[in-house]
Each structure stands twice: as C-alpha cells, then as structure tokens.
Amino acid sequence: MASHIVGYPRMGPKRELKFALESFWDGKSSAEDLQKVATDLRSSIWKQMSSAGIKYIPSNTFSYYDQVLDTTAMLGAVPPRYNWTGGEIGFDTYFSMARGNASVPAMEMTKWFDTNYHYIVPELGPDVKFSYASHKAVSEYNEAKALGVDTVPVLVGPVSYLLLSKPAKGVEKNFPLLSLLDKILPVYKEVIGELKAAGASWIQLDEPTLVKDLDAHQLQAFTQAYAELESSLSGINAIIETYFADVPVEAYKTVTGLKGISGIGFDLIRGAKSLDLIKGGFPGDKYLFAGVVDGRNIWANDLAASIATLSELEGIVGKDKLVVSTSCSLQHTAVDLINETKFDSELKSWLAFAAQKIVEVNALAKALAGQKDEEFFSANAAALQSRKSSPRVTNEAVQKAAAALRGSDHRRATNVSARLDAQQKKLNLPILPTTTIGSFPQTVELRRVRREYKAKKISEDEYVNAIKEEINKVVKLQEELDIDVLVHGEPERNDMVEYFGEQLSGFAFSVNGWVQSYGSRCVKPPIIYGDVSRPKAMTVFWSTMAQSMTSRPMKGMLTGPVTILNWSFVRNDQPRFETCYQIALAIKDEVEDLEKAGITVIQIDEAALREGLPLRKSEEAFYLDWAVHSFRITNCGVQDTTQIHTHMCYSNFNDIIHSIIDMDADVITIENSRSDEKLLSVFREGVKYGAGIGPGVYDIHSPRIPSTEEIADRINKMLAVLETNILWVNPDCGLKTRKYSEVKPALSNMVEACKLLRKQLASAK
C-alpha cells in the first residue's frame, strides 16, 4: 500500500524562510543567502518524507511567495507595468509582482479558497504573450533527485489557474479567461516534457476548482485541456488533485473521465460526500489517492476510523490502486510537535502537526498492507478516548448560555441611521473622517520588550511602562498627522487572534506552530480544544490608558468571533457554529466592559468572515446566518451613542454585501485599493448602504507610498457611488508589517487628501 503527501509547509519549523526573505528584502543579505536557506529547507523536507517511508513525495510545493505566482512566472504572464523583457524570471520581477515596488503597485492578493492563505491573482487578457519563463519545477525535481529522492512535481493545473485569475486592468470584466486555455497549454507541454526528460515518473496537477459550483462550459474546459495534454502525459503518470470540499456529481463525472490521467486525489475530510460517489463507481484503470489525514487541522487522526474507510475503498478500487494521502497540502497546518515544549502530555497526545501527519499516513498505509503498528494504533485510541472524556474540554455553564442564544436574532433596538445621528452629536467628526485600522509598526525594540516579558526577563512594571511609552508615541503621531479617530497601535499584541485566545479559556498556544498566511507573513493559530469563556477583561486597561492620552476618540480594538474561529485550529468534536457562539458571548462581555469604561468607538474586526464562506452555494446561507448572528451578539447591548466598527480585508466581498449590511455595524472599513477598487462596483450596481463605510485608500502590504493626488483620486471614485456623510478614509488594513518611514508619509498624504477634498466639497455647496 502506497502513501502520498499533497504538499508541505514552506516556512520551516522556526520560520527560517520568513527571516531569510525579510533580510533579503531589507538588503541585508544576498540572493545566494536566500537561496541557500531555501535549498536547506527543501532538502530537509524531502529527506524527512523519504525516511518516513512516503512513496509519493511532492516537489515544487516550496515557494518564495505563492504557488499561483510561481505558475504566473512559469507561464511568463507578467503584467506590463513590471517592465519584464523576457528570459528567466528573477527575484526582482517576481517580488515586484508580489509586493510592488517604489514605482508600481503589487498584483491583487486574495484568499485561497476558504483558508487563511493568500494567493497572488493572475492578471490576464487577450494580449498576454505566454512563454516558458520559470524552470523552477524541473530545477526542484533535479535538486531532489541529486539527493536520491524521487519526487512528484506539483503544478497548479491549467484550468484552475485560469479560473483563479482575473481580467487585467483595461480588459473587459466579462472577458472569457478560459479562452486562453489554448495559449497556456503549450507551456504546460514544455514543462511536462522537461520533467519526463529529467526522469519524473509521476506529476501532480492541482485542480481544486473542481470542488466549486462549475457550469457545463467550465467543466468542458477540463475535458478539453486534458485531451490536449494526453499525448504529452504519455509516459508519465499524472494525478489530478482536488481538495477543500467534496466534488459535485457533474465534476466527478468529468474528472473520472479525463484522458491521460493515472490517478485522482479526493479530500475525504471536508469532502466526505465524495465517498458516496466513489462507492457508486470509480474507473478501474486509475489510482485513488484517498485524503483521510486532515491537512488543515492539528488533531490526531482517528486511525481506526480511517482504516475502516480505507478498507471499504480497497474493496472498490483494489489494493494495488489505493494510495493513502493527506486531504490537502500540509502548508495549512503547523510543522512539527517536536518543537513544542509547553504543551502538557495530555494535550500533546491529542495533536498531530505536519511531521506527525506524515507518520500517520505511512502507518495507515502499512496497516493496510498487513504491517500494522499495534503500539502506535493503541496509543492513538487512548489519546482519542482521553480527549473525549477530559473535564478540561467541557464547561456546562458555557454550553447552556450558548444554547440560549437561539431564541433571538440579537439586533440593536435602533436603526443605523438614528444611531449614526446620535453618535455624530457625541463625536462631532468632520466629513470624510480619517482613521486607521488598528495596528502600527511592530519595531524590533517592541518585539524585544514583549519577548523579554514572556521570558520573565523584565518585570510587569517595566513591561507596562514600555508599552505605555509606545502607545503615547503612536497617539502623539496620530495627533500630529491630524487623524480624527485614533487607535492605540496594539503594541501589546503580537497577533490579533493570539492575543485574545491567550486570555480566553478553552484555548491552547504553541511555541512554534507557525503557518504561512502570505509571503513572509506567518501566523500562529490558537488551538480551541474546549468550551470558550472570558475569565476577565482583556483590553480595557490598555484602551482606557490610550484614551486618557488624548481628547480625540480612541477606538477599543477587538477581534470578532468569526475571525477568531476561522483563524484558529478549531475543535472537531462539535459544530463550528457552536464554538463561534461561545466566542461571541466572551467578546460581548468585553464590548460591554469597554463601553462602561468610557470607550465610545469599538472596532470588532471580522477580517475572516468572507474567508469562511463554504465553497458550495448550497451551504452559504447557513454559514452566513450563524456568522452574522455571532457578530451581532457581540454588540447588541450597547447604547446608540457607542459606535461599533468592523473591518474586513483581502477577499471578494461583493457576493456577500447583503450579509455585510445585515451585520448592522455602524461603520465598516474594508480592503479596496489592492483589488482595483472591485468593491465599489457593487455600489455602482445599485446596492444601497446606509451605514458608515471606509473602503481602503491605499495598500499596506506594499512598501510603496501613495501620493496625495492618488489618494484624492481614490476618494473621488468613492464619492461617485457613496454619500459624503457615510464615507470614512483609511488604509486597507493594519500597519504592523510596515516601517514608520513608510507609514508616516503615507498617512500624511491620506490626511492631506481628505483636507483637500473637504475644502472642495465646502466650496461646491
């Protein structure tokens, strides 16, 4: 029985690649230094999987930024603004596309399906000249081969690549991207030809869009593409890999009928319905790659249940055609439990990070081949029973309070228009009020202070004084810039979810459980193992301290329940919505304590609400109902004069705009600039929005500093579709990843653009 891994984390067990990238971007190290770190990481990963007994080991899943951007480079689909003149694409062009540079903005970044990973959206049109411009897939295959490891090179499949793209600026928005299929397939043929010549016997083509609701034309594109590739795939075994959901019936018929394909991978964790389709018939000439080990969570596999599933599949496809696999790439989970020193033995026994999942995959494959490790399986069964019966998991009072929520929709008593009037009387803000999203740059010194406090190298008084000094600096800067509604900069927080999870019961935290979000940005998701409650106030101390430093409104900064849920590793022993309601009640307590302490503007970020939207339309309404309800629970008890903000970023929000309105926030700040102001189109099409709204006026994920004129132009575009009295002006997102040398001029230009437009609006009256 063979074993397979769909993909593996790239950053390294202790974020080695992150630090190498940032050192390179800052000009502190060379391209050769960066490449050496990458080479060492790849070598370690391949050797680890080889020694664990994995047969189908992936290559080309490593990336310096993003696998879709890697595919754009492979195809030579570089937007003209980057002035690429041909040849092999190097770091300058590659990172300019990802991050922008001093003269041109980055490409759009959006969420990868329903994960917290972000990909760089290809910009395509009829005039793009595709060419084979990055030989990375072949180079990495040869690199592994030189180490004695035969790998399965992984490519983003041609149809999914096009379906995940967007029309370039200036191209008709309804341009048929699939019409480019015939233009990109010659490049895929070249790549496959080189891989065959290099000795590859298997290749993996990721086609995750097969799990979405595709129409007949889109499904036909798969049939067309693989019929065209059939001769190129002769002499090499090709796997079509799907993940993140079950494959719909028509897509299942399409993928199982593709020509030139030797195997198909299914996510049997989030796509359990695919099992029924497989039971109804699976082609006898193809391998079934059964994704029974969860690639998106950190819980130990139920080995006995997986063996039962695999045994059933073995009866359908045969022992020789069944391969044990992960449900998706392991890049969405943490790297290795061996680096975790603070978990107690009970909790640790419940967990499996990427390295442990490799062992699980191989153990399952060996068990099916008659070589069951009885000790390993017994320990697994004991851990599962321990988790099921542990008193630390259950809090009856919390469960009772969450169950009682279902009798109300938890709306504020007054409509948003009346609330905004009451708030304006209290806040007295100018038109086009300015604010930022929450965080300010996280300096080396600030990180040192937090690190030393956690390590107990400095006292609590020293820590509080250092954070107080940082808050004072941020407050004074905002006052100097003349920003209207201030933030305290969040210097006490390393991460917006981690900070709250550390203060809520039912959460556990890793030391090195880092997961890539985008580029060099890594997050350390909390682990929700039990019922959630708030033992004491979490932010009131810092928020009231910051408010005491200024007469301007100071936002209380919270992370919303849906975002905490979607950015955590969530318990899998109860429905997600039940856990979300528990978190909502905890945040509600905090909101009400902030209000009692005199904080009149409270931001409850729901950056990840759209991210959690199911991939199938039939499941969207249920999710949006409980997600939006969870947000309303948090603030349903505040006074009309307390202004509730929320923030969302880096997803396509147009399709859920009515649910966003239903959240009933007083003000929403939302990413807009990096996505070419896609958000504004929904208002041009007639959607009426009566609450305050701040579409971002510049992209904070790029070091580029926008001019006053550029920001003013963006605001004018917003004023063309939004009422003056509801428009706010703010960056796309928080500023923690930027430097003060970038933040100060950008915010100064933002405020100046507002003042310019206020004068113009006043003179036009």
Order of alpha helices (4+ residues) and beta strands (2+ residues): beta-alpha-alpha-beta-alpha-alpha-beta-beta-beta-alpha-beta-alpha-beta-alpha-beta-alpha-beta-alpha-beta-alpha-beta-alpha-beta-alpha-alpha-alpha-alpha-alpha-alpha-alpha-alpha-beta-beta-beta-beta-alpha-beta-alpha-beta-alpha-beta-alpha-beta-alpha-beta-alpha-beta-alpha-alpha
